[in-house]
Amino acid sequence: MNATMSIHGFPTFTSHANRHIILYGVIKMAIQRTFSIIKPDATKRNLTGAIVAKFENAGLRVIAQKKIHLTKAQAGVFYEVHKERPFYDELCEYMSSAPIVAQVLEGENAISLNREIMGATNPAEAAEGTIRKEFALSLGENSVHGSDGPDTAALEISYFFSGLEIVS
């Protein structure tokens, strides 16, 4: 962590994906950023507003958002971690089939909260009230993507957004 500013003479420390305010040696607030995609199956069905409302109602703030149509090559770079998996080509084809909404979400424990709101990857296993339980069409068309950890969040955010586009 790096000291980046001070509050009443006490340093505020930040890390790339997490922000902590340390005052008198006690963490007063922990704010974290995560990355989210509203996938093609959801944008085709005009569910963007309903999905964003679920994030916001749970306490996450959208601090960057853009609707884009990925090429298959762009999807391939983003999902390169899955390149050796049998579903890779199908995933890249799907993610380039229609526009997506890329977002940066911010809030306390944003990564785990986002994953809780999304629900299990398999909508049949997702808890009631989660995005995937309510909106997913199948395991492959599961409406949303979310980062699984701070390093992944930082990498995914930087793939889609410049620092100037993130406004918290």
Backbone hydrogen bonds in HBPLUS format (Angstrom, degrees):
<---DONOR---> <-ACCEPTOR-->    atom                        ^
c    i                          cat <-CA-CA->   ^        H-A-AA   ^      H-
h    n   atom  resd res      DA  || num        DHA   H-A  angle D-A-AA Bond
n    s   type  num  typ     dist DA aas  dist angle  dist       angle   num
A0002-ASN N   A0014-THR O   3.02 MM  12  5.55 157.6  2.08 153.8 156.5     1
A0014-THR N   A0002-ASN O   2.98 MM  12  5.55 154.5  2.04 142.1 148.2     2
A0004-THR N   A0012-THR O   3.07 MM   8  6.13 160.3  2.11 172.0 178.2     3
A0012-THR N   A0005-MET O   2.79 MM   7  5.48 154.5  1.86 159.5 153.1     4
A0007-ILE N   A0010-PHE O   2.77 MM   3  5.26 157.9  1.82 155.5 155.0     5
A0010-PHE N   A0007-ILE O   3.01 MM   3  5.26 168.2  2.02 117.3 120.1     6
A0015-SER N   A0018-ASN O   2.97 MM   3  5.23 158.2  2.02 164.3 164.5     7
A0033-ARG N   A0017-ALA O   2.87 MM  16  5.44 157.7  1.92 166.3 169.6     8
A0019-ARG N   A0031-ILE O   2.51 MM  12  4.95 163.3  1.53 168.0 169.1     9
A0031-ILE N   A0019-ARG O   2.72 MM  12  4.95 162.8  1.75 158.4 160.8    10
A0021-ILE N   A0029-MET O   3.13 MM   8  5.57 152.9  2.21 155.0 161.5    11
A0028-LYS N   A0021-ILE O   2.92 MM   7  5.68 167.5  1.94 170.3 173.9    12
A0023-LEU N   A0026-VAL O   3.15 MM   3  5.51 161.4  2.18 148.6 143.5    13
A0026-VAL N   A0023-LEU O   3.13 MM   3  5.51 169.1  2.14 115.3 118.7    14
A0032-GLN N   A0107-GLY O   2.90 MM  75  5.52 165.7  1.92 133.7 138.1    15
A0107-GLY N   A0032-GLN O   3.01 MM  75  5.52 153.8  2.08 152.4 160.8    16
A0034-THR N   A0105-LEU O   2.88 MM  71  5.30 152.8  1.96 150.8 156.8    17
A0105-LEU N   A0034-THR O   2.91 MM  71  5.30 161.4  1.94 148.0 153.8    18
A0147-SER N   A0035-PHE O   3.15 MM 112  5.48 150.8  2.24 148.7 150.6    19
A0036-SER N   A0103-GLN O   2.97 MM  67  5.07 157.4  2.03 146.0 146.3    20
A0103-GLN N   A0036-SER O   2.81 MM  67  5.07 150.4  1.89 159.6 158.9    21
A0037-ILE N   A0145-HIS O   2.94 MM 108  4.91 155.6  2.00 134.1 136.6    22
A0145-HIS N   A0037-ILE O   2.89 MM 108  4.91 143.6  2.02 139.6 145.4    23
A0038-ILE N   A0101-VAL O   2.81 MM  63  4.94 157.7  1.86 139.9 147.6    24
A0101-VAL N   A0038-ILE O   3.01 MM  63  4.94 153.9  2.08 136.3 143.8    25
A0039-LYS N   A0143-SER O   2.81 MM 104  4.92 155.5  1.87 126.0 132.0    26
A0042-ALA N   A0039-LYS O   3.00 MM   3  5.61 130.4  2.25 116.9 128.9    27
A0043-THR N   A0039-LYS O   3.06 MM   4  6.38 159.5  2.11 152.3 158.8    28
A0044-LYS N   A0040-PRO O   2.91 MM   4  5.91 162.4  1.94 153.7 157.8    29
A0045-ARG N   A0042-ALA O   3.19 MM   3  5.20 128.0  2.47  93.9 107.0    30
A0047-LEU N   A0042-ALA O   3.02 MM   5  5.27 166.9  2.04 149.6 151.1    31
A0046-ASN N   A0043-THR O   3.11 MM   3  4.98 164.0  2.13 105.2 107.9    32
A0051-ILE N   A0047-LEU O   2.96 MM   4  6.15 158.4  2.01 161.7 168.0    33
A0052-VAL N   A0048-THR O   2.90 MM   4  6.10 169.1  1.91 159.5 162.6    34
A0053-ALA N   A0049-GLY O   2.92 MM   4  6.02 155.2  1.99 145.1 152.3    35
A0054-LYS N   A0050-ALA O   3.23 MM   4  6.49 145.3  2.36 135.5 143.3    36
A0054-LYS N   A0051-ILE O   3.09 MM   3  5.19 121.4  2.44  97.4 111.7    37
A0055-PHE N   A0051-ILE O   3.23 MM   4  6.66 155.7  2.29 150.4 156.1    38
A0056-GLU N   A0052-VAL O   2.91 MM   4  6.20 170.5  1.92 160.1 162.2    39
A0057-ASN N   A0053-ALA O   2.77 MM   4  5.80 161.5  1.80 151.0 156.5    40
A0058-ALA N   A0054-LYS O   3.21 MM   4  6.24 132.5  2.45 134.4 144.8    41
A0058-ALA N   A0055-PHE O   3.19 MM   3  5.31 136.5  2.39  98.2 110.2    42
A0060-LEU N   A0055-PHE O   3.06 MM   5  5.38 159.6  2.10 148.8 142.5    43
A0059-GLY N   A0056-GLU O   3.03 MM   3  5.17 159.7  2.07 106.1 112.5    44
A0061-ARG N   A0106-GLU O   2.81 MM  45  5.13 161.5  1.85 147.6 154.1    45
A0106-GLU N   A0061-ARG O   2.83 MM  45  5.13 148.3  1.93 142.3 152.8    46
A0063-ILE N   A0104-VAL O   2.89 MM  41  5.64 162.6  1.92 159.0 164.4    47
A0167-VAL N   A0063-ILE O   2.84 MM 104  5.13 167.1  1.86 157.2 152.9    48
A0104-VAL N   A0064-ALA O   2.93 MM  40  5.02 154.1  2.00 134.8 136.2    49
A0066-LYS N   A0102-ALA O   2.95 MM  36  5.44 149.3  2.04 152.8 159.6    50
A0102-ALA N   A0066-LYS O   2.87 MM  36  5.44 150.8  1.95 170.7 165.1    51
A0068-ILE N   A0100-ILE O   2.97 MM  32  5.56 150.1  2.06 147.3 156.8    52
A0100-ILE N   A0068-ILE O   2.73 MM  32  5.56 160.8  1.77 166.0 168.1    53
A0075-ALA N   A0071-THR O   3.02 MM   4  6.29 164.0  2.04 153.3 157.4    54
A0076-GLY N   A0072-LYS O   2.87 MM   4  6.04 148.4  1.97 140.7 150.3    55
A0077-VAL N   A0073-ALA O   3.01 MM   4  6.36 148.8  2.11 147.5 154.3    56
A0078-PHE N   A0074-GLN O   3.05 MM   4  6.32 167.4  2.07 152.0 155.2    57
A0079-TYR N   A0075-ALA O   2.90 MM   4  6.07 162.2  1.93 154.2 158.6    58
A0080-GLU N   A0077-VAL O   3.27 MM   3  5.02 162.6  2.30 106.9 106.6    59
A0082-HIS N   A0079-TYR O   2.84 MM   3  5.68 161.7  1.87 127.8 133.3    60
A0083-LYS N   A0080-GLU O   2.96 MM   3  4.97 166.8  1.98 115.9 116.8    61
A0085-ARG N   A0082-HIS O   2.88 MM   3  5.36 161.0  1.91 122.4 128.9    62
A0088-TYR N   A0085-ARG O   3.26 MM   3  5.60 170.2  2.27 116.7 119.6    63
A0091-LEU N   A0087-PHE O   2.83 MM   4  5.97 155.7  1.89 158.7 166.8    64
A0092-CYS N   A0088-TYR O   2.94 MM   4  6.23 161.6  1.98 157.4 161.5    65
A0093-GLU N   A0089-ASP O   2.95 MM   4  6.14 156.8  2.00 148.3 154.9    66
A0094-TYR N   A0090-GLU O   2.91 MM   4  6.09 162.1  1.95 148.0 152.9    67
A0095-MET N   A0091-LEU O   2.87 MM   4  6.06 166.4  1.89 154.6 158.2    68
A0096-SER N   A0092-CYS O   3.19 MM   4  6.23 127.5  2.48 135.0 146.2    69
A0096-SER N   A0093-GLU O   3.31 MM   3  5.35 141.6  2.47  96.6 107.2    70
A0097-SER N   A0094-TYR O   3.03 MM   3  5.06 165.4  2.05 110.4 113.6    71
A0113-LEU N   A0109-ASN O   2.91 MM   4  5.98 163.5  1.94 162.9 167.8    72
A0114-ASN N   A0110-ALA O   2.83 MM   4  5.75 160.6  1.87 143.0 148.5    73
A0115-ARG N   A0111-ILE O   3.11 MM   4  6.32 159.6  2.15 146.4 151.9    74
A0116-GLU N   A0112-SER O   2.97 MM   4  6.15 147.3  2.07 142.3 151.3    75
A0117-ILE N   A0113-LEU O   2.93 MM   4  6.20 157.8  1.98 152.9 158.5    76
A0118-MET N   A0114-ASN O   2.89 MM   4  6.13 154.6  1.96 150.0 157.2    77
A0119-GLY N   A0115-ARG O   3.08 MM   4  6.17 160.0  2.13 142.5 147.2    78
A0131-ILE N   A0117-ILE O   2.95 MM  14  6.33 163.2  1.98 156.6 161.3    79
A0132-ARG N   A0118-MET O   2.92 MM  14  5.77 166.3  1.94 153.5 157.2    80
A0125-GLU N   A0122-ASN O   2.83 MM   3  5.47 151.6  1.91 121.8 130.2    81
A0126-ALA N   A0123-PRO O   3.26 MM   3  4.84 151.4  2.35  91.8 100.2    82
A0130-THR N   A0127-ALA O   3.23 MM   3  5.88 159.0  2.28 136.2 137.4    83
A0134-GLU N   A0130-THR O   3.04 MM   4  6.23 160.7  2.08 153.0 158.1    84
A0135-PHE N   A0131-ILE O   2.74 MM   4  5.70 161.2  1.78 159.5 165.0    85
A0136-ALA N   A0132-ARG O   3.18 MM   4  4.67 144.1  2.31 109.6 119.6    86
A0137-LEU N   A0141-GLU O   2.82 MM   4  5.42 149.5  1.92 173.2 172.5    87
A0138-SER N   A0141-GLU O   3.25 MM   3  4.95 159.7  2.29 117.7 119.6    88
A0144-VAL N   A0142-ASN O   2.87 MM   2  5.88 135.9  2.07  94.4  92.9    89
A0153-ALA N   A0149-GLY O   2.84 MM   4  6.02 161.0  1.88 156.3 162.6    90
A0154-ALA N   A0150-PRO O   3.02 MM   4  6.22 163.7  2.05 148.2 151.5    91
A0155-LEU N   A0151-ASP O   3.07 MM   4  6.29 161.0  2.10 148.1 153.2    92
A0156-GLU N   A0152-THR O   2.81 MM   4  5.97 169.9  1.82 160.8 163.4    93
A0157-ILE N   A0153-ALA O   2.84 MM   4  5.89 163.0  1.87 153.3 158.4    94
A0158-SER N   A0154-ALA O   3.09 MM   4  6.16 161.8  2.13 141.8 146.9    95
A0159-TYR N   A0155-LEU O   3.11 MM   4  6.36 131.5  2.36 138.7 151.3    96
A0159-TYR N   A0156-GLU O   3.22 MM   3  5.12 132.7  2.45  92.8 105.4    97
A0160-PHE N   A0157-ILE O   3.19 MM   3  5.59 131.5  2.44 106.2 117.2    98
A0161-PHE N   A0157-ILE O   2.84 MM   4  5.78 153.5  1.91 162.0 170.8    99
A0165-GLU N   A0162-SER O   3.04 MM   3  5.47 150.8  2.13 111.5 119.9   100
A0166-ILE N   A0163-GLY O   3.36 MM   3  5.52 161.0  2.40 105.1 110.6   101
